[in-house]
Structures are given as C-alpha cells and as structure tokens.
Amino acid sequence: MYFHHEGRALVLKHYYRGGAVARILKDQYLGFSIEKSRAFKEWRLLKKMRKLALPVPDAVAAHVQKNLFFYRADLITEKVADSQTLADILSERKLPPEMWSKIGATIKLFHLHDIYHADLNARNILLTDDAEVYLIDFDNSYIRTGSASWKMANLSRLKRSLMKFKRSMSAFDFYAEDWSALLEGYK
C-alpha cells in the first residue's frame, strides 16, 4: 500500500505467509522475540545495505503486534520514485542490452557484499526513469558467507522467474541474448 507522510512517499508492507500453511495462519508467525521478527530482520538488513550504499529503499519503520505465541508484522519503506518492476517493463517493451548489463552489475554489487536475496525475481527488481536499478523485498534475506555456489543459484532463481513470466504472458520481452547481457554485466 502506498501513502504519503510528511512529504515522503512511502510503502506499507504487511507480512503474509505463503504456501499451504497460509490458509490457516494467513499473516501470523510463530515467535517470541520482536527483535527476531521478519519485519525487524528486514529493517536491519535494509539499514545495513543503505550504509553500504547499495540501491535499496530506505527502511522507515517496522511494527510487530505480538500475542502469546504468534505475531503479525509490517514494514514501511520509502517508495523508489519513478520506478516500475522489471516484470511490468518487460510486459510493455524490450530493454536494451546496456540495461540488462546494468541489472547484472547491480546484482553483483549485492553479491560482493554477501547479500543473499531470498526472493530474487522480476517483481523485486525496480528500474527508474533515470535507468537506475534497485532491489526490493528482502524478507528472509540475509548476509551469507561461504562458497560462491549460492550466488549462481540466486541468479538461476531470477532466470526461472523471467522464464515463468515468458511462458505465462504472450507479450513478455525476455530473450536468451538478454540473459547473456545480464551475465556479462555480472562478471
């Protein structure tokens, strides 16, 4: 949900469960510690990434409503001005190779800082009118050290997302040469 407060354009994200358990618990998460809630973990990670000058929205506030065993959570971030998701753009037009390369280079920046994006997909990449690339929605994401294999798996997740959109939409401008340009930018 988008809203304005004190001259700032903001986004309110309410955390909802996925999968089969969502039918039962919908927006409730098991937890006893507010500090370990999904909202506060994402808020802290966004703050850390901003300090590293990574292109992410600014985290403004996190809210957790707790009862005995479960909690519900919200996160407010600043809206990335004049932006659209990669998925929305590709449903309208083809991107030039330079933009694909820039997307790859941006993802590489996050990986150089060992940031694992748990849901790297075409809806969580924003492109601005000024050709800037942002990543959003870092729920369940974290700093992950160790081998580089997870980085390639992270890129594969993005490719699967793009291929899924390509299969489900008749007009979705994603091609093999686009992926090649993204990988070239990632190098």
Backbone as numpy.savetxt, mean C-alpha at the origin, in Angstrom:
# Nx Ny Nz CAx CAy CAz Cx Cy Cz
-12.60 6.48 3.56 -13.44 7.65 3.56 -12.54 8.89 3.56
-12.85 9.82 2.69 -12.09 11.06 2.60 -12.82 12.16 3.37
-12.05 13.04 4.03 -12.63 14.18 4.71 -11.57 15.26 4.87
-11.99 16.45 5.26 -11.08 17.57 5.48 -11.14 17.98 6.95
-9.98 18.34 7.49 -9.91 18.84 8.85 -8.77 19.86 8.92
-9.09 21.02 9.39 -8.11 22.11 9.54 -7.27 22.31 8.28
-7.97 22.30 7.15 -7.32 22.57 5.87 -6.55 21.41 5.27
-6.61 20.24 5.89 -5.89 19.07 5.37 -6.88 18.07 4.79
-6.53 17.50 3.66 -7.32 16.42 3.06 -6.82 15.12 3.68
-7.74 14.37 4.28 -7.37 13.18 5.04 -8.15 11.95 4.58
-7.62 10.79 4.94 -8.25 9.51 4.62 -8.43 8.74 5.92
-9.66 8.28 6.17 -9.96 7.44 7.32 -10.06 6.01 6.84
-9.24 5.15 7.42 -9.27 3.72 7.10 -9.72 2.96 8.33
-10.83 2.23 8.19 -11.30 1.34 9.25 -10.80 -0.05 8.89
-10.25 -0.76 9.85 -9.69 -2.08 9.60 -10.79 -3.13 9.58
-10.85 -3.87 8.48 -11.79 -4.98 8.32 -11.01 -6.26 8.09
-11.53 -7.34 8.59 -10.91 -8.66 8.41 -11.15 -9.14 6.99
-10.29 -10.02 6.54 -10.47 -10.70 5.27 -10.69 -12.17 5.50
-10.95 -12.89 4.45 -11.08 -14.34 4.53 -12.37 -14.80 5.17
-12.42 -16.08 5.46 -13.63 -16.72 5.99 -14.03 -16.18 7.36
-13.05 -15.85 8.18 -13.33 -15.37 9.53 -14.04 -14.00 9.50
-13.96 -13.30 8.38 -14.59 -11.97 8.26 -16.11 -12.06 8.40
-16.69 -13.19 8.00 -18.14 -13.34 8.13 -18.59 -13.33 9.59
-17.70 -13.74 10.45 -18.04 -13.82 11.87 -17.59 -12.57 12.63
-16.34 -12.19 12.44 -15.76 -11.11 13.25 -15.75 -9.75 12.54
-15.92 -9.70 11.24 -16.01 -8.49 10.42 -14.89 -7.49 10.65
-14.93 -6.74 11.74 -13.92 -5.71 12.00 -13.30 -5.84 13.40
-13.37 -7.03 13.97 -12.83 -7.25 15.31 -11.57 -8.11 15.23
-10.58 -7.72 16.02 -9.30 -8.44 16.07 -9.00 -8.84 17.49
-8.49 -10.04 17.65 -8.09 -10.52 18.96 -6.86 -9.75 19.40
-6.87 -9.25 20.61 -5.70 -8.53 21.09 -5.93 -7.89 22.44
-4.84 -7.84 23.20 -4.91 -7.28 24.54 -4.11 -5.99 24.66
-3.23 -5.73 23.70 -2.36 -4.57 23.75 -2.69 -3.58 22.64
-3.03 -2.37 23.01 -3.31 -1.33 22.01 -2.06 -1.06 21.19
-0.90 -1.06 21.83 0.37 -0.79 21.13 0.67 -1.83 20.06
0.15 -3.05 20.21 0.39 -4.11 19.22 -0.74 -4.23 18.21
-1.69 -3.31 18.26 -2.81 -3.34 17.32 -2.33 -3.03 15.91
-3.10 -3.44 14.92 -2.74 -3.21 13.53 -2.61 -1.73 13.24
-3.51 -0.93 13.79 -3.49 0.51 13.53 -2.20 1.16 14.03
-1.80 0.83 15.25 -0.59 1.46 15.80 0.68 0.92 15.15
0.68 -0.36 14.75 1.83 -0.89 14.01 1.99 -0.16 12.67
0.89 0.02 11.96 0.95 0.71 10.67 1.33 2.18 10.87
0.78 2.83 11.89 1.09 4.23 12.18 2.59 4.40 12.42
3.16 3.51 13.26 4.60 3.60 13.56 5.45 3.35 12.31
5.06 2.38 11.49 5.82 2.08 10.28 5.76 3.27 9.30
4.60 3.88 9.15 4.48 5.05 8.28 5.37 6.19 8.77
5.39 6.42 10.08 6.23 7.47 10.64 7.71 7.19 10.37
8.11 5.93 10.53 9.50 5.55 10.28 9.85 5.75 8.80
8.94 5.36 7.92 9.20 5.52 6.48 9.27 6.99 6.08
8.45 7.83 6.69 8.53 9.27 6.41 9.89 9.83 6.82
10.42 9.36 7.96 11.75 9.80 8.39 12.82 9.37 7.41
12.59 8.26 6.72 13.52 7.77 5.71 13.28 8.44 4.35
12.35 9.39 4.30 11.98 10.13 3.08 11.42 9.22 2.00
10.74 8.15 2.41 10.09 7.28 1.43 8.72 7.87 1.07
8.29 7.66 -0.18 7.03 8.25 -0.62 5.80 7.49 -0.11
5.37 7.89 1.08 4.18 7.35 1.72 3.37 8.52 2.28
2.07 8.31 2.48 1.29 9.39 3.10 1.67 9.56 4.56
1.47 10.76 5.09 1.77 11.03 6.49 0.69 10.43 7.37
1.10 9.70 8.41 0.17 9.14 9.39 -0.22 10.26 10.36
-1.50 10.51 10.49 -1.99 11.60 11.33 -2.45 11.09 12.69
-3.20 9.99 12.71 -3.74 9.48 13.97 -4.12 8.02 13.84
-4.06 7.32 14.96 -4.54 5.94 15.05 -5.52 5.88 16.22
-6.54 5.05 16.06 -7.56 4.92 17.10 -7.87 3.44 17.30
-7.94 3.02 18.55 -8.29 1.64 18.87 -9.40 1.67 19.91
-10.48 0.95 19.62 -11.58 0.79 20.56 -11.49 -0.64 21.08
-11.20 -0.78 22.36 -10.92 -2.09 22.93 -12.03 -2.54 23.88
-12.35 -3.84 23.78 -13.18 -4.45 24.83 -12.36 -5.57 25.47
-12.98 -6.50 26.13 -12.24 -7.47 26.92 -11.21 -8.27 26.10
-11.61 -8.84 24.97 -10.71 -9.70 24.20 -10.42 -9.19 22.79
-11.25 -8.31 22.28 -11.13 -7.86 20.90 -10.98 -6.34 20.81
-10.53 -5.90 19.65 -10.48 -4.46 19.41 -10.92 -4.17 17.98
-11.33 -2.93 17.77 -11.60 -2.37 16.44 -10.63 -1.22 16.28
-10.23 -0.94 15.02 -9.19 0.06 14.84 -9.41 0.90 13.59
-8.86 2.12 13.65 -8.90 3.06 12.54 -7.55 3.74 12.42
-7.25 4.20 11.21 -6.04 4.95 10.94 -6.40 6.13 10.06
-5.87 7.31 10.39 -6.06 8.50 9.56 -4.71 8.87 8.97
-4.70 9.03 7.65 -3.49 9.47 6.94 -3.84 10.68 6.09
-2.81 11.40 5.71 -3.02 12.51 4.79 -3.25 11.95 3.40
-4.18 12.54 2.66 -4.47 12.11 1.30 -3.33 12.55 0.38
-2.91 11.66 -0.50 -1.90 12.01 -1.50 -2.62 12.82 -2.58
-2.26 14.08 -2.69 -2.97 15.01 -3.58 -2.83 14.61 -5.05
-3.90 14.84 -5.79 -3.91 14.64 -7.24 -3.35 13.28 -7.64
-3.88 12.23 -7.04 -3.35 10.90 -7.31 -4.47 9.93 -7.68
-4.06 8.87 -8.38 -4.95 7.77 -8.73 -4.18 6.47 -8.51
-4.91 5.39 -8.30 -4.24 4.10 -8.17 -3.72 3.66 -9.53
-2.69 2.85 -9.50 -2.15 2.28 -10.74 -3.25 1.51 -11.47
-4.06 0.76 -10.75 -5.15 -0.01 -11.36 -6.13 0.90 -12.10
-6.51 2.01 -11.49 -7.45 2.93 -12.13 -6.85 3.56 -13.39
-5.59 3.93 -13.31 -4.93 4.54 -14.47 -4.86 3.55 -15.63
-4.46 2.31 -15.33 -4.31 1.32 -16.40 -5.65 0.91 -17.01
-6.74 1.16 -16.31 -8.05 0.90 -16.89 -8.47 2.01 -17.86
-7.71 3.13 -17.82 -8.01 4.27 -18.70 -7.00 4.45 -19.83
-5.72 4.15 -19.54 -4.68 4.44 -20.54 -3.41 3.64 -20.27
-2.56 3.63 -21.25 -1.27 2.96 -21.16 -0.25 3.92 -20.54
0.65 3.38 -19.73 1.72 4.20 -19.15 2.96 4.08 -20.02
3.74 5.16 -20.11 5.00 5.08 -20.86 6.03 4.25 -20.10
7.02 3.70 -20.80 8.05 2.88 -20.13 8.76 3.62 -19.00
8.94 4.93 -19.14 9.63 5.70 -18.09 8.86 5.65 -16.77
7.53 5.63 -16.87 6.73 5.58 -15.64 6.82 4.19 -14.99
6.82 3.15 -15.81 6.99 1.80 -15.28 8.35 1.68 -14.60
9.36 2.25 -15.21 10.70 2.23 -14.63 10.73 2.96 -13.29
10.01 4.08 -13.23 9.94 4.85 -11.98 9.22 4.06 -10.89
8.19 3.32 -11.26 7.49 2.47 -10.28 8.47 1.42 -9.73
9.22 0.79 -10.62 10.21 -0.19 -10.20 11.27 0.40 -9.28
11.75 1.60 -9.62 12.77 2.27 -8.80 12.20 2.62 -7.42
10.93 3.00 -7.37 10.30 3.34 -6.09 10.19 2.11 -5.20
9.76 1.00 -5.77 9.66 -0.24 -4.99 11.04 -0.63 -4.48
12.05 -0.45 -5.31 13.43 -0.77 -4.91 13.85 0.06 -3.69
13.45 1.33 -3.65 13.77 2.19 -2.49 13.26 1.56 -1.19
12.03 1.08 -1.23 11.46 0.45 -0.04 12.24 -0.82 0.31
12.57 -1.61 -0.69 13.30 -2.85 -0.45 14.71 -2.58 0.06
15.34 -1.50 -0.38 16.67 -1.16 0.13 16.64 -0.86 1.63
15.47 -0.40 2.11 15.29 -0.14 3.54 14.63 -1.34 4.24
14.57 -2.46 3.54 14.00 -3.71 4.07 12.53 -3.58 4.47
11.80 -2.73 3.76 10.36 -2.58 4.02 9.62 -3.62 3.20
8.94 -4.51 3.89 8.12 -5.54 3.26 6.68 -5.03 3.22
6.14 -4.84 2.02 4.74 -4.43 1.84 3.92 -5.70 1.71
3.11 -5.99 2.71 2.36 -7.25 2.77 1.30 -7.36 1.69
0.88 -6.25 1.10 -0.18 -6.28 0.09 0.19 -5.39 -1.10
1.36 -5.65 -1.68 1.81 -4.87 -2.83 0.98 -5.27 -4.04
0.07 -4.40 -4.43 -0.79 -4.67 -5.57 -1.10 -3.36 -6.31
-1.79 -3.48 -7.42 -2.05 -2.32 -8.29 -2.96 -1.27 -7.65
-3.65 -1.61 -6.60 -4.49 -0.63 -5.90 -3.72 0.11 -4.81
-2.56 -0.40 -4.44 -1.78 0.22 -3.37 -0.57 0.99 -3.88
-0.58 1.27 -5.17 0.43 2.14 -5.79 -0.31 3.34 -6.34
0.07 4.52 -5.88 -0.55 5.75 -6.35 0.42 6.50 -7.27
-0.13 7.06 -8.34 0.63 7.92 -9.23 -0.02 9.30 -9.20
0.80 10.32 -9.04 0.27 11.68 -8.98 0.30 12.32 -10.37
-0.39 13.42 -10.50 -0.39 14.18 -11.75 1.02 14.67 -12.10
1.88 14.80 -11.09 3.27 15.23 -11.29 4.21 14.04 -11.50
3.66 12.86 -11.80 4.42 11.64 -12.09 5.25 11.16 -10.89
4.74 11.40 -9.68 5.36 10.85 -8.47 4.68 9.52 -8.15
5.43 8.62 -7.52 4.92 7.30 -7.16 4.89 7.19 -5.64
3.76 6.77 -5.10 3.59 6.54 -3.66 3.10 5.12 -3.44
3.47 4.54 -2.30 2.89 3.28 -1.87 1.99 3.58 -0.67
0.86 2.88 -0.60 -0.09 3.06 0.50 -0.49 1.70 1.06
-1.23 1.73 2.15 -1.82 0.57 2.81 -0.76 -0.42 3.29
-0.13 -0.07 4.39 0.93 -0.89 4.96 0.45 -1.77 6.12
-0.83 -2.11 6.13 -1.36 -3.03 7.13 -0.61 -4.36 7.03
-0.16 -4.88 8.14 0.59 -6.14 8.23 1.97 -6.08 7.57
2.44 -4.91 7.21 3.77 -4.75 6.63 4.77 -4.51 7.76
6.04 -4.71 7.46 7.05 -4.57 8.51 8.44 -4.49 7.89
9.41 -4.22 8.74 10.80 -4.23 8.31 11.27 -5.68 8.40
11.78 -6.17 7.27 12.11 -7.59 7.15 13.55 -7.74 6.65
14.41 -8.20 7.51 15.80 -8.40 7.11 15.97 -9.83 6.63
17.16 -10.15 6.20 17.44 -11.50 5.75 17.66 -11.55 4.26
17.37 -12.68 3.68 17.66 -12.92 2.27 16.84 -12.01 1.35
17.30 -11.93 0.12 16.62 -11.10 -0.88 15.45 -11.84 -1.53
15.24 -13.11 -1.21 14.19 -13.88 -1.86 12.80 -13.28 -1.60
12.59 -12.72 -0.41 11.28 -12.14 -0.12 11.01 -10.93 -1.01
12.06 -10.23 -1.42 11.89 -9.06 -2.29 11.37 -9.47 -3.66
11.91 -10.56 -4.19 11.44 -11.07 -5.47 10.01 -11.60 -5.35
9.71 -12.24 -4.22 8.34 -12.72 -3.98 7.37 -11.54 -3.88
7.83 -10.43 -3.31 7.02 -9.22 -3.20 6.70 -8.67 -4.60
7.71 -8.64 -5.46 7.49 -8.20 -6.85 6.55 -9.16 -7.58
6.69 -10.45 -7.34 5.81 -11.43 -7.97 4.36 -11.22 -7.55
4.17 -10.81 -6.31 2.81 -10.53 -5.83 2.20 -9.39 -6.63
2.99 -8.35 -6.90 2.51 -7.23 -7.70 2.17 -7.70 -9.11
3.02 -8.52 -9.70 2.76 -9.01 -11.06 1.47 -9.83 -11.10
1.24 -10.68 -10.11 -0.01 -11.45 -10.05 -1.22 -10.53 -9.98
-1.09 -9.45 -9.22 -2.17 -8.47 -9.11 -2.47 -7.85 -10.47
-1.42 -7.45 -11.16 -1.60 -6.83 -12.49 -2.22 -7.82 -13.47
-1.78 -9.06 -13.42 -2.32 -10.09 -14.32 -3.78 -10.39 -13.99
-4.13 -10.35 -12.74 -5.53 -10.57 -12.33 -6.42 -9.47 -12.90
-5.97 -8.22 -12.79 -6.73 -7.11 -13.38 -6.84 -7.29 -14.90
-5.75 -7.70 -15.52 -5.72 -7.89 -16.98 -6.75 -8.94 -17.41
-6.85 -10.02 -16.65 -7.82 -11.09 -16.98 -9.26 -10.66 -16.74
-9.48 -9.82 -15.74 -10.86 -9.49 -15.37 -11.41 -8.24 -16.07
-10.55 -7.45 -16.69 -11.01 -6.22 -17.34 -10.61 -6.25 -18.81
-11.57 -5.97 -19.68 -11.27 -6.00 -21.11 -10.30 -4.89 -21.51
-10.40 -3.75 -20.85 -9.51 -2.63 -21.16 -8.59 -2.38 -19.97
-7.48 -3.08 -19.94 -6.49 -2.88 -18.88 -5.13 -2.92 -19.54
-4.47 -1.77 -19.59 -3.24 -1.61 -20.36 -2.00 -2.03 -19.59
-1.82 -3.34 -19.51 -0.62 -3.91 -18.91 -0.10 -5.00 -19.83
1.19 -4.90 -20.19 1.80 -5.82 -21.16 3.17 -6.27 -20.67
3.70 -7.30 -21.30 5.00 -7.87 -20.91 6.10 -6.80 -20.91
6.08 -5.92 -21.90 7.12 -4.88 -21.96 7.01 -3.89 -20.80
5.80 -3.72 -20.25 5.63 -2.86 -19.08 6.33 -3.48 -17.87
6.15 -4.78 -17.70 6.80 -5.46 -16.57 8.32 -5.42 -16.73
8.78 -5.57 -17.96 10.23 -5.48 -18.21 10.78 -4.10 -17.84
10.02 -3.06 -18.17 10.44 -1.70 -17.82 10.45 -1.50 -16.31
9.47 -2.07 -15.62 9.44 -1.98 -14.16 10.68 -2.68 -13.57
10.99 -3.86 -14.06 12.16 -4.58 -13.56 13.46 -3.85 -13.87
13.50 -3.19 -15.01 14.69 -2.40 -15.36 14.88 -1.25 -14.36
13.79 -0.60 -13.99 13.85 0.47 -12.99 14.20 -0.05 -11.61
13.82 -1.29 -11.33 14.09 -1.91 -10.03 15.58 -2.22 -9.84
16.29 -2.46 -10.93 17.72 -2.88 -10.85 18.58 -1.89 -10.11
